[in-house]
Amino acid sequence: MDTIQAQRAKGQTVVVGCAHFATEKRRYTILGVPGYRNASNTLIQADIAVLVISARKGEFETGFDRYGQTREHALLARTLGVKKVVIAINKMDDPTVNWSEERYNTIRRDVSGWLTKEGVFPLKDVEWVPISGFDGSNVLDKVTPNVCPWFSGLPLLHMLDSLQLLAGLDTAPLRIPVFDKYKESEKLVILGKVESGVIKSGDTIAISPGGCLFTVFHIENDFGLLAKANPGENVRLIVKDLEQESVWSGAILCHPQNPPITTCDFVAQIKVLGLPLFCAGFH
């Protein structure tokens, strides 16, 4: 993700990045989130979070401090609805680490203990993998035994392919929250993510709330045209004969025969980060 030379030179991500690739099993959109406060809003689009933790001595300890970015990003991922997390322990090739099993186990023990104690992620939803982002070891191809004889698991990309997600959501009612919209060549383009259900070209779709109907002319993603889109897909819907003002960010797209329930209030749990006190009257 760090294609900017300055980022690679500093050894850290400073700009939110987006990239796309596909394996034989899945299509992926990577959202590269920097390790600083307020940069993690893009996590709301994600099904899996890959939490990258530096194994370099001093860097892990700083990030895992009480108000460090490692804890903050794990909490944000959970709060924004991410169900599974892969913890990639990076910079294992650093001279202060040198693919040390002891260092890997220490980081895994400390982070696991915190995840369990705070109830952030159950350990059954957490996977672990040591990597070197600098030379690509254990990212696509398994790290060689002469470098790391103690790790027997899958490399990062194969691990992502093996994760079971979104089971049963393709038969659930269609729900696509709208991210954005724009006009292009006299057609309206609606951006959203298929959270559940399946959408096909030619489908009649309703906008909720409001009930305005339109027909899907084309479905696109970053790989090209799609005949249909399944749960987890980030899509662009090409629409004819719909005014731009008829759809807005936050609206829900659905099939007209199965709309979502509309309400004026709801019960929520609010997680507050970085504040020692939060009560009525707080400013």
MIKOL-920040 format. One record per residue (C-alpha): residue number from 1; x, z, y. Coordinates in steps of 0.1 Angstrom, whole numbers, plus 5000, padded with zeros to 4 digits. Each point is the difference from the previous one (the first is absolute). Layout:
N
R    n    px    pz    py
R  NUM     X     Z     Y
...
END
This chain:
283
R    n    px    pz    py
R    1  5000  5000  5000
R    2  5029  5007  5024
R    3  5007  4964  5008
R    4  5011  5009  5036
R    5  5038  5004  5000
R    6  4999  5030  5023
R    7  4978  5018  4975
R    8  5023  4993  4971
R    9  5030  5011  5020
R   10  4984  5033  5009
R   11  4987  5005  4965
R   12  4964  5007  5011
R   13  4968  4982  5009
R   14  4990  5000  5036
R   15  4973  4972  5002
R   16  4968  4997  4980
R   17  5004  4970  4978
R   18  4978  4979  4978
R   19  5010  4978  4971
R   20  4983  4983  4970
R   21  5010  4991  4965
R   22  4985  4995  4966
R   23  5011  5009  4964
R   24  4985  4985  4968
R   25  4974  5029  5001
R   26  4991  5007  5036
R   27  5001  4989  5036
R   28  5016  5025  5024
R   29  4999  5006  5037
R   30  5028  5024  5011
R   31  4995  5021  5031
R   32  5033  5014  5011
R   33  4994  5032  5019
R   34  5029  5015  5020
R   35  5008  5037  4997
R   36  4988  5012  5033
R   37  4968  5017  5013
R   38  4969  4979  5006
R   39  5014  4969  4982
R   40  4979  5005  4968
R   41  4966  4987  5010
R   42  5005  4969  4978
R   43  4998  5022  4969
R   44  4962  4998  5003
R   45  5002  4965  4985
R   46  5021  5011  4970
R   47  4991  5007  4963
R   48  5034  5013  4991
R   49  5026  5018  5022
R   50  5036  4996  4992
R   51  5016  5031  5016
R   52  5037  4992  5005
R   53  5022  5031  5001
R   54  5037  4998  5008
R   55  5022  5017  4975
R   56  5029  5001  5024
R   57  5012  5035  5005
R   58  4986  5014  5033
R   59  4974  4973  5004
R   60  4977  5012  4972
R   61  5002  5036  5013
R   62  4991  4989  5036
R   63  4970  4979  4988
R   64  4988  5027  4977
R   65  5001  5027  5027
R   66  4968  5018  5007
R   67  4990  4975  5027
R   68  5020  4971  4986
R   69  4989  4964  4996
R   70  5000  5002  4962
R   71  4973  5026  5000
R   72  4981  4984  5028
R   73  4998  4966  4984
R   74  4989  5014  4966
R   75  4972  5019  5018
R   76  4990  4970  5020
R   77  4999  4978  4969
R   78  4977  5025  4983
R   79  4978  5005  5031
R   80  4996  4962  5004
R   81  4987  4996  4965
R   82  5030  4988  4980
R   83  4994  5010  4964
R   84  5034  4995  4984
R   85  5036  5004  5013
R   86  5033  4987  4987
R   87  5029  5021  5013
R   88  5031  4978  5002
R   89  5031  5020  5004
R   90  5022  4976  5020
R   91  5037  4998  5009
R   92  5010  5011  4965
R   93  5031  4979  5005
R   94  5011  5020  5030
R   95  5035  5016  4996
R   96  4984  5034  5004
R   97  4977  4994  4971
R   98  5017  4974  4977
R   99  4969  4997  4977
R  100  5001  5038  4993
R  101  4974  5011  4975
R  102  5003  5035  5014
R  103  4992  4989  5035
R  104  4971  4979  4988
R  105  4986  5030  4980
R  106  5004  5023  5029
R  107  4980  4978  5024
R  108  4974  4994  4973
R  109  4996  5037  4994
R  110  4997  5010  5037
R  111  4975  4972  5008
R  112  4980  5006  4969
R  113  4997  5037  5007
R  114  4988  4993  5036
R  115  4975  4974  4989
R  116  4985  5024  4975
R  117  5000  5031  5022
R  118  4984  4982  5029
R  119  4976  4979  4978
R  120  5012  4968  5017
R  121  5001  4978  4968
R  122  4994  5011  4964
R  123  5032  4992  4980
R  124  4980  4977  4977
R  125  4996  4977  5030
R  126  5038  5001  5009
R  127  5027  4977  4986
R  128  5037  5003  5006
R  129  5028  4975  5001
R  130  5036  5001  5012
R  131  5010  4968  5020
R  132  5026  4985  5023
R  133  4982  4980  5027
R  134  5034  4988  5013
R  135  5012  4982  4968
R  136  4965  4997  4983
R  137  5009  5021  4970
R  138  4969  5011  4980
R  139  4977  4982  5024
R  140  4993  4968  4980
R  141  5027  5002  4973
R  142  5007  5032  4981
R  143  5032  5018  5011
R  144  5028  4995  4975
R  145  5008  5028  4976
R  146  5036  5002  5012
R  147  4988  5008  5035
R  148  4970  5023  4991
R  149  5000  5009  4963
R  150  4974  5027  5003
R  151  4970  4981  5013
R  152  4978  4983  4974
R  153  4969  4992  5020
R  154  4988  4967  5015
R  155  5015  4985  5032
R  156  4978  5002  5031
R  157  4982  4967  4999
R  158  4993  5002  4963
R  159  4987  5035  5005
R  160  4976  4988  5027
R  161  4987  4973  4977
R  162  4993  5026  4973
R  163  4979  5023  5022
R  164  4963  4999  4992
R  165  4979  4998  5031
R  166  4965  4992  5012
R  167  4984  5004  4966
R  168  4963  4991  5001
R  169  4999  4992  5037
R  170  4994  4963  4994
R  171  4965  5008  4987
R  172  4992  5023  5029
R  173  4980  4988  5031
R  174  5020  4979  5024
R  175  5016  5020  5028
R  176  5024  4984  5025
R  177  5009  5020  5031
R  178  5008  4976  5029
R  179  5034  5004  5015
R  180  4999  4973  5026
R  181  4986  4966  5010
R  182  5010  4969  5020
R  183  4990  4964  5007
R  184  5020  4971  4985
R  185  4990  4963  5001
R  186  4964  5008  5009
R  187  4997  5023  4970
R  188  4999  5038  4999
R  189  5027  5018  4979
R  190  4992  5035  4988
R  191  5028  5022  4987
R  192  4993  5027  4975
R  193  5008  5016  4966
R  194  4978  4998  4969
R  195  4996  5037  4991
R  196  4975  4993  4972
R  197  4980  4971  4986
R  198  5009  4964  4999
R  199  4995  4974  5027
R  200  4999  4962  4994
R  201  5000  4969  5022
R  202  4964  4991  5008
R  203  4987  5036  4998
R  204  4974  5011  5024
R  205  5013  5032  5017
R  206  4983  5027  5021
R  207  5016  5020  5028
R  208  4992  5037  5000
R  209  4987  5015  5020
R  210  4978  4974  5016
R  211  4992  4977  4970
R  212  5012  4967  5016
R  213  5006  4974  4973
R  214  5027  4973  4996
R  215  5014  4977  4973
R  216  5037  5002  4990
R  217  5015  4965  5005
R  218  5035  5008  4987
R  219  5020  5030  4988
R  220  5037  5002  5007
R  221  5029  5023  4996
R  222  5037  4996  5007
R  223  5004  4979  4968
R  224  4973  4975  5010
R  225  4963  4992  4991
R  226  4982  5022  4975
R  227  4969  4992  4980
R  228  4992  5037  4999
R  229  5016  5033  5011
R  230  5001  5032  4979
R  231  5004  5037  5009
R  232  5033  5007  5018
R  233  5003  4965  5016
R  234  5007  4997  5037
R  235  4980  4969  5010
R  236  4991  4977  5029
R  237  4964  4988  4998
R  238  4994  4966  5017
R  239  4965  5000  5014
R  240  4978  4973  5017
R  241  4970  5005  5023
R  242  5007  5037  5008
R  243  5006  5013  5035
R  244  5031  5021  5005
R  245  4980  5028  5015
R  246  4979  5004  4968
R  247  5029  5016  4981
R  248  5024  5028  5011
R  249  5028  5021  4987
R  250  4986  5027  4977
R  251  4970  4981  4989
R  252  4994  4997  4962
R  253  4994  4967  4983
R  254  4978  5001  4970
R  255  4975  4979  4980
R  256  4966  5002  5016
R  257  4983  5012  4968
R  258  5023  5030  4998
R  259  5008  5014  5035
R  260  5017  5034  5006
R  261  4981  5031  5010
R  262  4998  5004  5038
R  263  5002  5035  5014
R  264  5005  5017  5034
R  265  5021  5029  4987
R  266  5023  5009  4971
R  267  5021  5029  4987
R  268  5037  4996  5002
R  269  5032  5018  4992
R  270  5025  4998  5028
R  271  5037  5005  4994
R  272  5020  5009  5031
R  273  5038  4993  4999
R  274  5026  5018  5021
R  275  4977  5026  5018
R  276  5003  5037  4992
R  277  4966  5008  5014
R  278  4968  4979  5001
R  279  4966  5015  5009
R  280  4969  4996  5022
R  281  5010  4993  5036
R  282  5035  4987  4991
R  283  5013  4974  5025
END
